[in-house]
Amino acid sequence: MELCRINGIFETEEMADLAAGRIRRNVQGIRRITVRPLGKSVPPAHGRERFTMLPANLRMMNYATDVLYAEIDGSRLPENLKRLNAELTVVCDSAAETRVSAIMQSLGAYHMQHKKL
């Protein structure tokens, strides 16, 4: 039987895992499923300091600056900096290709590629 490989990118690794589980449970003819995180993870920010330079006018013609230091709170990082995209690769029988593709698209896959093996 002819095999095909389907790749798709998901916004989060959790969505790629969800799609992989749904494909594994609902589609016959799956040969291999791989989830791979893309990009670099964000290093933990706890214990690091950030600084802000504030200009201050001291009733003179020139400006002086002051520097404020504060510890970074990792729980306050924006959600999009914590997220990693993930790539889901499915190798399956060609008869299951449309079903696998439909499940991946319904869960938000984009940049999908199909290739016959």
C-alpha positions, 0 to 999 in steps of 0.5 A: 500500500502507498504511504503519505506524509502529512506535516502541519504547524500548530500554534501550541504544542498542546494543540499538536498533541491533541491532534495526534491523540485524536488521529491515533484514536480515530483513524486506521492505517497510521504508521508513525506520528511525531510532534516536534516543538519549533523555536527556542524556549523562553528562558526562565526570567525569575531572579533577573533584573530589568532596569528603566532609565527615567529622564528628570528635569532638575530645573536646569537647562540639561537633563539628568537620568535616574535608573530604577531596578526591579526583579522580573516576575516570570508569571507576568510574561505575555502568553505569546512569549511562553508559547512554542509552535509545534510541528505534527508529522503523520505517516499513514496509508494513502487511504487515510490521508484526507481524514488525517488532513481534516482532523489536523485542519479542524484543530488549527494546523497551518502550512500543511504539506502532503507528500507521497512516499 
